[in-house]
Amino acid sequence: MKLGDSLSFAECETPAPALSRGLAVLRMLGEDSPASLENLSSRLNLPKASVFRLLDTLEKTGTVRRNADKLYEPLWTLQPLANDSEALRRQIHRKMPELSAETQCSAEWYEPTEAGMKLIYQELPHSELCVKAGPGFLRDWESEFEAVARLGHAFAKEAKPVRQSSLYVRNGERETISAQQIRALTEKARTESVAYDEAFNTNGVRRFAAAAIDEQTHTFIGVLALAQAYRFSDLPDPSLLLQQLTKTLNG
């Protein structure tokens, strides 16, 4: 997910679209200037008349100027107070209540540490849900190779190599898995950037998870997960929950 780019400013739906488009123009000039009216109109997918009004307003406020070649250049630039990784975290956190409500699962955000994947933030649905793990819970690198751990091993530089771990292969039944199985599961998680548990653990919970990666720096930020509690009614298809996760990360 790439945050704060010029086109996203121009296309996002806001209560003040003119302000969003003005920010888009200023951001684009900061990225590549000087630029002509025609160039800005084409890059922002906006009519020339609209872009001209925005530029005229910015020029009158002393934010932009037109040089002798009738090209526009910024006098001010937009700079984020936090890096893209921090912005990505905040955006994901804002979306987690909606994700939890839509899926009726606990929405969880994990980040890598030297000891394992740590649960940083959690959003519970309004319905009854038995998830014992709460913020501060640590999924260490060795004991259980569930969905969050698999993505951690696939992407986190902090991940420790393990020769043996365990995995729930049937509801409530955990088996030891070999180094070869660990490598295969890790490679699958790295290729797909998502993972899920096919069986429920002894607490009656299984997880669906997706890796969050900063597209600009290609840095692994953490894992967005859904903790699903077992129930006797029909459970949604796993692919639907994985789609919800990737939509939240990429939307």
C-alpha positions in Angstrom: 0.0 0.0 0.0 1.4 3.4 -1.0 0.1 6.2 1.1 -0.3 9.9 0.4 0.6 9.9 -3.3 -0.7 12.7 -5.5 -3.3 10.7 -7.4 -4.7 9.3 -4.2 -5.2 12.9 -2.9 -7.1 13.8 -6.1 -9.3 10.7 -6.2 -10.2 10.2 -2.6 -13.8 11.0 -1.6 -13.8 13.8 1.0 -16.3 16.4 2.2 -14.1 19.1 0.6 -13.0 17.8 -2.8 -11.5 21.1 -3.9 -9.2 21.0 -0.9 -8.2 17.4 -1.7 -7.4 18.4 -5.3 -5.5 21.4 -4.3 -3.3 19.2 -2.0 -2.9 16.9 -5.0 -1.6 19.7 -7.2 0.8 20.9 -4.5 2.0 17.4 -3.8 2.6 16.7 -7.5 4.5 19.9 -8.0 6.7 19.0 -5.1 7.4 15.7 -6.7 8.1 17.0 -10.2 8.3 20.7 -11.2 8.1 22.9 -13.0 5.0 21.6 -14.8 2.6 22.9 -17.3 -1.2 23.2 -16.9 -1.7 20.5 -19.5 0.8 18.1 -17.8 -0.9 18.5 -14.4 -4.3 18.0 -15.9 -3.2 14.8 -17.6 -1.4 13.3 -14.6 -4.3 14.1 -12.2 -7.1 13.1 -14.6 -8.8 16.4 -14.0 -10.2 18.9 -16.5 -7.8 21.7 -17.4 -10.4 24.3 -16.2 -10.5 22.7 -12.8 -6.7 22.5 -12.5 -6.4 26.1 -13.6 -8.7 27.3 -10.9 -6.7 25.3 -8.3 -3.4 26.7 -9.6 -4.9 30.3 -9.6 -6.0 29.9 -6.0 -2.6 28.5 -5.0 -0.8 31.3 -6.8 -2.9 34.0 -5.1 -2.1 32.5 -1.7 1.6 32.5 -2.3 1.9 28.7 -2.4 2.7 28.3 -6.1 4.1 30.6 -8.8 4.2 30.7 -12.6 7.6 31.3 -14.0 8.7 33.1 -17.2 8.0 30.0 -19.3 4.4 29.8 -17.9 5.2 26.7 -16.0 4.2 26.2 -12.4 6.5 25.5 -9.5 5.8 25.3 -5.7 6.9 27.8 -3.2 5.8 25.4 -0.4 6.0 21.6 -0.3 4.1 19.0 1.6 6.1 16.8 3.9 4.7 14.0 6.1 5.4 14.3 9.8 5.8 10.5 9.9 7.2 8.0 7.4 5.0 5.9 5.2 5.3 2.9 7.6 3.8 4.9 10.5 1.1 6.3 8.2 0.3 2.7 7.1 -0.1 1.6 10.7 -2.5 4.4 11.5 -4.6 3.7 8.4 -4.8 0.0 9.2 -5.8 0.8 12.8 -8.5 3.1 11.7 -10.0 0.4 9.5 -9.9 -2.4 12.1 -13.3 -1.6 13.8 -15.1 -1.9 10.5 -13.2 -5.1 9.6 -14.1 -6.7 12.9 -17.8 -5.7 12.5 -18.0 -7.0 9.0 -16.4 -10.3 9.7 -17.6 -10.9 13.3 -14.0 -11.8 14.1 -11.4 -10.2 16.4 -9.2 -7.9 14.2 -5.6 -8.1 15.4 -2.4 -6.2 14.5 0.9 -8.0 15.2 4.5 -6.6 14.8 7.8 -8.5 14.8 10.1 -8.5 17.8 13.2 -10.5 18.6 11.1 -12.9 20.7 8.3 -13.4 18.2 5.2 -11.7 16.7 3.6 -9.4 19.3 -0.1 -8.5 19.4 -0.1 -4.7 19.5 -3.7 -3.8 18.9 -7.0 -5.6 18.9 -10.6 -4.8 17.9 -13.3 -7.1 19.2 -16.7 -7.5 17.5 -19.9 -6.7 19.4 -21.0 -10.3 19.3 -19.7 -12.9 21.8 -16.3 -14.1 20.9 -13.9 -16.2 23.0 -10.4 -15.0 22.2 -8.0 -15.3 25.1 -5.1 -13.4 23.5 -5.0 -9.7 24.1 -2.7 -6.8 23.4 0.8 -7.8 24.6 0.3 -11.5 23.7 3.5 -12.9 22.1 3.6 -15.7 19.5 7.1 -16.9 19.9 9.1 -18.1 16.9 9.2 -21.7 17.8 6.2 -23.2 19.7 3.4 -23.0 17.2 3.5 -22.4 13.4 0.1 -20.8 13.0 -0.8 -18.2 10.4 0.7 -15.2 12.1 3.9 -17.0 12.9 4.2 -18.3 9.3 4.0 -14.8 7.9 6.5 -13.6 10.5 9.0 -16.3 9.4 8.4 -15.4 5.8 9.0 -11.7 6.1 10.5 -10.5 9.4 14.2 -10.0 9.7 13.8 -10.8 13.4 12.5 -14.3 12.8 14.7 -17.1 14.3 15.3 -20.3 12.3 13.5 -23.3 13.8 14.1 -27.0 13.2 10.8 -28.1 14.7 7.5 -26.6 15.6 3.8 -27.7 15.9 0.6 -27.1 14.0 -3.1 -27.8 14.6 -3.9 -30.4 11.9 -7.4 -31.1 13.2 -9.6 -29.2 15.6 -7.9 -29.2 19.0 -5.2 -31.7 17.8 -1.7 -30.4 17.4 1.1 -32.3 15.7 4.9 -31.7 15.5 6.1 -30.6 12.1 9.6 -31.0 10.6 12.1 -28.4 9.3 11.1 -29.4 5.8 7.4 -28.8 6.5 8.3 -25.4 8.1 10.3 -24.4 5.0 7.4 -25.3 2.7 4.8 -23.4 4.8 7.1 -20.4 5.0 7.7 -20.3 1.3 4.0 -20.6 0.6 3.3 -17.7 3.0 6.1 -15.6 1.3 4.7 -16.3 -2.2 1.0 -15.6 -1.3 1.5 -12.9 1.5 -1.4 -14.5 3.3 -1.9 -17.6 5.5 -4.7 -19.2 7.5 -5.2 -22.0 10.0 -7.3 -24.9 8.7 -8.0 -26.2 12.2 -9.1 -24.6 15.4 -6.8 -24.6 18.4 -7.7 -25.9 21.9 -9.3 -22.5 22.7 -11.6 -22.9 19.7 -9.9 -20.2 17.6 -8.2 -20.1 14.3 -6.6 -17.2 12.5 -6.5 -15.7 9.0 -3.6 -13.3 8.3 -2.1 -11.0 5.7 1.3 -9.4 5.6 1.5 -5.6 5.5 4.4 -4.3 3.5 5.4 -0.7 2.7 5.5 -0.6 -1.1 7.9 2.3 -1.2 10.6 0.8 1.0 9.6 -2.9 0.6 9.7 -3.1 4.4 7.6 -5.6 6.3 5.5 -3.7 8.9 3.5 -6.4 10.5 0.6 -8.7 10.2 -3.1 -8.0 10.1 -5.1 -11.0 11.3 -8.7 -12.1 12.0 -9.2 -14.5 14.9 -12.3 -16.6 14.3 -14.0 -18.4 17.1 -15.6 -21.8 16.4 -19.3 -21.9 16.1 -21.8 -24.5 15.1 -23.4 -22.4 12.4 -21.9 -22.3 8.9 -18.5 -20.7 8.8 -17.6 -18.4 5.9 -15.3 -19.6 3.2 -11.6 -18.9 4.2 -11.0 -17.1 0.9 -13.6 -14.5 1.8 -11.9 -13.6 5.0 -8.5 -13.5 3.3 -10.0 -11.1 0.7 -11.3 -8.9 3.5 -7.8 -8.7 4.9 -6.2 -7.8 1.6 -8.9 -5.3 0.8 -8.3 -3.6 4.2 -4.5 -3.4 3.5 -4.8 -2.3 -0.1 -8.0 -0.2 0.0 
